[in-house]
């Protein structure tokens, strides 16, 4: 057994170094993408959303409001359009993401208690900055109102403390646990990096296996493993397991150590989980190749699933809100389980006990692959290449 | 120089022959049919089905009510009535609530302080705490907007109570400054309505590049097998006839697909769909041309059929980011924003979203359109160089 295994490993190492495409797919793409994402999302939140203020009042109060808007960290007032139509044009042409409108006679109406209405428009066709802008505008709307009512109550002779309470009888403090900065990168970077890793593992595993069928070298491969499919597969995939796992650990240290992503739990579990995640992704591709022993079909399915994983694995849109028939597909994706391990262990810092089922889920993939692998034997013995 | 137009008539007939030959190649290759037709037809529907529920609501929240009074229970009931929150149970203390959160039984904890009612009675401000689990940002976003509504609604009710108790004249609604917000573009504030109009443009580009690189890989394999002598429809023609013949073939095949994706898909699923048909068809034309030429440029890396998967598929993820859909382009560094500039889909997404979701006419902000024509020119030149190099080598 062991000699056959080592022969396959040596044979595979020669194959991996024989063509640049293996280096590109296994090392270059994951590494480049890792630096790409972490570099891109470095600021955490795209603050200073470009905004416009339509000031139809031109009073002292309206100018003060404009200045306070500009001073917010979320908003950058870059334009002061003359009216609604101008502002709308600026939104449509993409110069600003939304605008705040101060009506004519605002100061006069506010002082005389006629209840003027502030309006604001925010463009959600780009979601994240649109949401941030909404938050900034809404806050400004409420505080502007509050400030004025307080002044008025004080003028009517209410004690200062009471005025504050009447204005806001209770406060609800929101605590975004473990991510008080609402750093968007904490979700995007890991999910996309693990997703890219999974995609490349899918592709390179399927590529390495089906190349043997395409070039009719699979009988030779099987012979090197003394005719045992399991030995052949293990020997072939082990070098990739090692490289991808090391890359995965590299990605994690890029996140947690260089970029100080939160690591509130025991990092060891992330390290072990990475190994299981790589093995699970390889197993997924083995299962696909066992069912479809054809380069084009196997790679098509792997690409299809690998790309859909970015949406289906629910890093941004929760599974429980999807249609049931769609949501079940997220359970067959290794990356979903690893992301849940990240959220549980690293982000939330729960004990590993609560994440145990995710580890079990990752272990199911190799078992399924082992059960399906014998299906491959016939096409390995008599390789037929269908382009 | 064989590549230059010596005789226009001959060049046109060469181009026409390449065009016809490429058409027949496309339809005789199952892999290409899969990429060119199945992918753009099915993917938008799959994505729509994933995101079509648009919002997440009624997420389980545990209540830790340390006050246990009529008023605190009323507050919990108000919380339950908001869009985001569904009270899943009363936990005895914070410890139990945290346990529930770890077991994923709840995504939030609402903690009402012991002095809630007493403070309200004394006209002091009670502090209610809300803890949100943060494994998904969308959950927090939904929670926080419901919490704001809850605070304003309960606040208004309590204010009236206090003023009545004090016997002060009600200041009422009239004296406050009202403020009201309107969402533009994605007026339903849904997730699908935001992401689908952008993603479909990217699908157009990526599926076309995949198909082109697959065809290119097949040609490279053929060349190797036949030791360089390809059938006359491929390598004997001038390089410019080759790239234009093929580009026209791909573009013409993609026009009906573009109409299906950009019009019918968005229409069926009731996504934002404001612009004029003529505007976005005119707009997407240079993107298709630029993509056809970009694909032929990338053929330099296609040494076999399967290369397409390894060198093209992962770029979809990078291009999605560069397009600025998830992370706005104004917040990117110079290098990344430059990288985004040279991808046709970046301008495709930006321009299409403006026309489709924001209802801007094409003429209002033609910058993306000009960029797409510019990219068409650049990639035509690079595709020409690649074709010339490949033809000479064989």
HADDOCK unambig.tbl for C-alpha pairs under 7 A between the chains (distance, minus, plus):
assign (segid A and resid 25 and name CA) (segid B and resid 310 and name CA) 6.22 0.50 0.50
assign (segid A and resid 40 and name CA) (segid B and resid 332 and name CA) 6.27 0.50 0.50
assign (segid A and resid 46 and name CA) (segid B and resid 331 and name CA) 5.49 0.50 0.50
assign (segid A and resid 92 and name CA) (segid B and resid 354 and name CA) 5.96 0.50 0.50
assign (segid A and resid 92 and name CA) (segid B and resid 358 and name CA) 5.62 0.50 0.50
assign (segid A and resid 92 and name CA) (segid B and resid 360 and name CA) 5.23 0.50 0.50
assign (segid A and resid 93 and name CA) (segid B and resid 354 and name CA) 6.96 0.50 0.50
assign (segid A and resid 93 and name CA) (segid B and resid 364 and name CA) 6.36 0.50 0.50
assign (segid A and resid 93 and name CA) (segid B and resid 365 and name CA) 5.06 0.50 0.50
assign (segid A and resid 110 and name CA) (segid B and resid 177 and name CA) 6.78 0.50 0.50
assign (segid A and resid 113 and name CA) (segid B and resid 174 and name CA) 6.52 0.50 0.50
assign (segid A and resid 113 and name CA) (segid B and resid 175 and name CA) 4.40 0.50 0.50
assign (segid A and resid 114 and name CA) (segid B and resid 174 and name CA) 5.95 0.50 0.50
assign (segid A and resid 114 and name CA) (segid B and resid 175 and name CA) 6.00 0.50 0.50
assign (segid A and resid 115 and name CA) (segid B and resid 174 and name CA) 4.89 0.50 0.50
assign (segid A and resid 115 and name CA) (segid B and resid 175 and name CA) 4.99 0.50 0.50
assign (segid A and resid 115 and name CA) (segid B and resid 176 and name CA) 5.42 0.50 0.50
assign (segid A and resid 115 and name CA) (segid B and resid 177 and name CA) 4.95 0.50 0.50
assign (segid A and resid 115 and name CA) (segid B and resid 178 and name CA) 6.57 0.50 0.50
assign (segid A and resid 116 and name CA) (segid B and resid 177 and name CA) 5.41 0.50 0.50
assign (segid A and resid 116 and name CA) (segid B and resid 178 and name CA) 6.36 0.50 0.50
assign (segid A and resid 117 and name CA) (segid B and resid 177 and name CA) 5.89 0.50 0.50
assign (segid A and resid 117 and name CA) (segid B and resid 178 and name CA) 4.62 0.50 0.50
assign (segid A and resid 117 and name CA) (segid B and resid 179 and name CA) 5.44 0.50 0.50
assign (segid A and resid 118 and name CA) (segid B and resid 178 and name CA) 6.04 0.50 0.50
assign (segid A and resid 118 and name CA) (segid B and resid 179 and name CA) 4.46 0.50 0.50
assign (segid A and resid 118 and name CA) (segid B and resid 180 and name CA) 6.42 0.50 0.50
assign (segid A and resid 119 and name CA) (segid B and resid 179 and name CA) 5.52 0.50 0.50
assign (segid A and resid 119 and name CA) (segid B and resid 180 and name CA) 4.96 0.50 0.50
assign (segid A and resid 119 and name CA) (segid B and resid 181 and name CA) 5.69 0.50 0.50
assign (segid A and resid 120 and name CA) (segid B and resid 180 and name CA) 6.41 0.50 0.50
assign (segid A and resid 120 and name CA) (segid B and resid 181 and name CA) 4.69 0.50 0.50
assign (segid A and resid 120 and name CA) (segid B and resid 182 and name CA) 6.26 0.50 0.50
assign (segid A and resid 121 and name CA) (segid B and resid 181 and name CA) 5.67 0.50 0.50
assign (segid A and resid 121 and name CA) (segid B and resid 182 and name CA) 4.79 0.50 0.50
assign (segid A and resid 121 and name CA) (segid B and resid 183 and name CA) 5.81 0.50 0.50
assign (segid A and resid 121 and name CA) (segid B and resid 184 and name CA) 6.51 0.50 0.50
assign (segid A and resid 122 and name CA) (segid B and resid 182 and name CA) 6.50 0.50 0.50
assign (segid A and resid 122 and name CA) (segid B and resid 183 and name CA) 5.17 0.50 0.50
assign (segid A and resid 122 and name CA) (segid B and resid 184 and name CA) 5.74 0.50 0.50
assign (segid A and resid 123 and name CA) (segid B and resid 183 and name CA) 5.86 0.50 0.50
assign (segid A and resid 123 and name CA) (segid B and resid 184 and name CA) 4.49 0.50 0.50
assign (segid A and resid 123 and name CA) (segid B and resid 185 and name CA) 5.55 0.50 0.50
assign (segid A and resid 124 and name CA) (segid B and resid 183 and name CA) 6.27 0.50 0.50
assign (segid A and resid 124 and name CA) (segid B and resid 184 and name CA) 5.97 0.50 0.50
assign (segid A and resid 124 and name CA) (segid B and resid 185 and name CA) 5.63 0.50 0.50
assign (segid A and resid 124 and name CA) (segid B and resid 186 and name CA) 5.10 0.50 0.50
assign (segid A and resid 124 and name CA) (segid B and resid 189 and name CA) 6.70 0.50 0.50
assign (segid A and resid 124 and name CA) (segid B and resid 194 and name CA) 6.90 0.50 0.50
assign (segid A and resid 125 and name CA) (segid B and resid 185 and name CA) 4.87 0.50 0.50
assign (segid A and resid 125 and name CA) (segid B and resid 186 and name CA) 5.13 0.50 0.50
assign (segid A and resid 125 and name CA) (segid B and resid 194 and name CA) 5.10 0.50 0.50
assign (segid A and resid 125 and name CA) (segid B and resid 357 and name CA) 6.49 0.50 0.50
assign (segid A and resid 126 and name CA) (segid B and resid 194 and name CA) 6.58 0.50 0.50
assign (segid A and resid 126 and name CA) (segid B and resid 325 and name CA) 5.90 0.50 0.50
assign (segid A and resid 127 and name CA) (segid B and resid 194 and name CA) 6.46 0.50 0.50
assign (segid A and resid 128 and name CA) (segid B and resid 326 and name CA) 6.85 0.50 0.50
assign (segid A and resid 129 and name CA) (segid B and resid 328 and name CA) 6.97 0.50 0.50
assign (segid A and resid 141 and name CA) (segid B and resid 179 and name CA) 5.42 0.50 0.50
assign (segid A and resid 145 and name CA) (segid B and resid 176 and name CA) 5.64 0.50 0.50
assign (segid A and resid 145 and name CA) (segid B and resid 177 and name CA) 4.67 0.50 0.50
assign (segid A and resid 145 and name CA) (segid B and resid 178 and name CA) 6.91 0.50 0.50
assign (segid A and resid 149 and name CA) (segid B and resid 175 and name CA) 6.97 0.50 0.50
assign (segid A and resid 149 and name CA) (segid B and resid 176 and name CA) 5.98 0.50 0.50
assign (segid A and resid 165 and name CA) (segid B and resid 123 and name CA) 6.46 0.50 0.50
assign (segid A and resid 165 and name CA) (segid B and resid 124 and name CA) 6.20 0.50 0.50
assign (segid A and resid 165 and name CA) (segid B and resid 125 and name CA) 6.03 0.50 0.50
assign (segid A and resid 166 and name CA) (segid B and resid 159 and name CA) 5.38 0.50 0.50
assign (segid A and resid 168 and name CA) (segid B and resid 155 and name CA) 5.89 0.50 0.50
assign (segid A and resid 169 and name CA) (segid B and resid 125 and name CA) 5.61 0.50 0.50
assign (segid A and resid 169 and name CA) (segid B and resid 155 and name CA) 5.42 0.50 0.50
assign (segid A and resid 169 and name CA) (segid B and resid 158 and name CA) 6.30 0.50 0.50
assign (segid A and resid 169 and name CA) (segid B and resid 159 and name CA) 6.16 0.50 0.50
assign (segid A and resid 170 and name CA) (segid B and resid 125 and name CA) 5.00 0.50 0.50
assign (segid A and resid 170 and name CA) (segid B and resid 126 and name CA) 5.26 0.50 0.50
assign (segid A and resid 170 and name CA) (segid B and resid 127 and name CA) 6.29 0.50 0.50
assign (segid A and resid 170 and name CA) (segid B and resid 155 and name CA) 6.27 0.50 0.50
assign (segid A and resid 171 and name CA) (segid B and resid 125 and name CA) 6.92 0.50 0.50
assign (segid A and resid 171 and name CA) (segid B and resid 126 and name CA) 6.58 0.50 0.50
assign (segid A and resid 171 and name CA) (segid B and resid 127 and name CA) 5.20 0.50 0.50
assign (segid A and resid 171 and name CA) (segid B and resid 128 and name CA) 6.11 0.50 0.50
assign (segid A and resid 171 and name CA) (segid B and resid 151 and name CA) 6.72 0.50 0.50
assign (segid A and resid 172 and name CA) (segid B and resid 127 and name CA) 5.99 0.50 0.50
assign (segid A and resid 172 and name CA) (segid B and resid 128 and name CA) 4.60 0.50 0.50
assign (segid A and resid 172 and name CA) (segid B and resid 129 and name CA) 5.59 0.50 0.50
assign (segid A and resid 172 and name CA) (segid B and resid 130 and name CA) 6.71 0.50 0.50
assign (segid A and resid 172 and name CA) (segid B and resid 151 and name CA) 6.47 0.50 0.50
assign (segid A and resid 173 and name CA) (segid B and resid 128 and name CA) 6.18 0.50 0.50
assign (segid A and resid 173 and name CA) (segid B and resid 129 and name CA) 4.89 0.50 0.50
assign (segid A and resid 173 and name CA) (segid B and resid 130 and name CA) 5.88 0.50 0.50
assign (segid A and resid 174 and name CA) (segid B and resid 129 and name CA) 6.21 0.50 0.50
assign (segid A and resid 174 and name CA) (segid B and resid 130 and name CA) 4.73 0.50 0.50
assign (segid A and resid 174 and name CA) (segid B and resid 131 and name CA) 6.01 0.50 0.50
assign (segid A and resid 175 and name CA) (segid B and resid 130 and name CA) 5.87 0.50 0.50
assign (segid A and resid 175 and name CA) (segid B and resid 131 and name CA) 4.68 0.50 0.50
assign (segid A and resid 175 and name CA) (segid B and resid 132 and name CA) 6.07 0.50 0.50
assign (segid A and resid 176 and name CA) (segid B and resid 131 and name CA) 6.06 0.50 0.50
assign (segid A and resid 176 and name CA) (segid B and resid 132 and name CA) 5.02 0.50 0.50
assign (segid A and resid 176 and name CA) (segid B and resid 133 and name CA) 6.60 0.50 0.50
assign (segid A and resid 176 and name CA) (segid B and resid 134 and name CA) 6.26 0.50 0.50
assign (segid A and resid 177 and name CA) (segid B and resid 131 and name CA) 6.38 0.50 0.50
assign (segid A and resid 177 and name CA) (segid B and resid 132 and name CA) 5.89 0.50 0.50
assign (segid A and resid 177 and name CA) (segid B and resid 133 and name CA) 5.79 0.50 0.50
assign (segid A and resid 177 and name CA) (segid B and resid 134 and name CA) 6.09 0.50 0.50
assign (segid A and resid 179 and name CA) (segid B and resid 134 and name CA) 6.85 0.50 0.50
assign (segid A and resid 196 and name CA) (segid B and resid 314 and name CA) 6.96 0.50 0.50
assign (segid A and resid 203 and name CA) (segid B and resid 310 and name CA) 6.75 0.50 0.50
assign (segid A and resid 296 and name CA) (segid B and resid 306 and name CA) 6.87 0.50 0.50
assign (segid A and resid 299 and name CA) (segid B and resid 309 and name CA) 6.86 0.50 0.50
assign (segid A and resid 303 and name CA) (segid B and resid 313 and name CA) 6.62 0.50 0.50
assign (segid A and resid 312 and name CA) (segid B and resid 50 and name CA) 6.88 0.50 0.50
assign (segid A and resid 315 and name CA) (segid B and resid 136 and name CA) 6.65 0.50 0.50
assign (segid A and resid 316 and name CA) (segid B and resid 136 and name CA) 6.16 0.50 0.50
assign (segid A and resid 316 and name CA) (segid B and resid 137 and name CA) 6.94 0.50 0.50
assign (segid A and resid 316 and name CA) (segid B and resid 138 and name CA) 6.47 0.50 0.50
assign (segid A and resid 317 and name CA) (segid B and resid 138 and name CA) 6.73 0.50 0.50
assign (segid A and resid 321 and name CA) (segid B and resid 53 and name CA) 6.61 0.50 0.50
assign (segid A and resid 321 and name CA) (segid B and resid 56 and name CA) 5.32 0.50 0.50
assign (segid A and resid 322 and name CA) (segid B and resid 50 and name CA) 6.13 0.50 0.50
assign (segid A and resid 322 and name CA) (segid B and resid 51 and name CA) 6.72 0.50 0.50
assign (segid A and resid 322 and name CA) (segid B and resid 53 and name CA) 6.18 0.50 0.50
assign (segid A and resid 326 and name CA) (segid B and resid 50 and name CA) 6.34 0.50 0.50
assign (segid A and resid 343 and name CA) (segid B and resid 135 and name CA) 5.50 0.50 0.50
assign (segid A and resid 350 and name CA) (segid B and resid 102 and name CA) 6.40 0.50 0.50
assign (segid A and resid 354 and name CA) (segid B and resid 102 and name CA) 6.34 0.50 0.50
assign (segid A and resid 354 and name CA) (segid B and resid 103 and name CA) 6.17 0.50 0.50
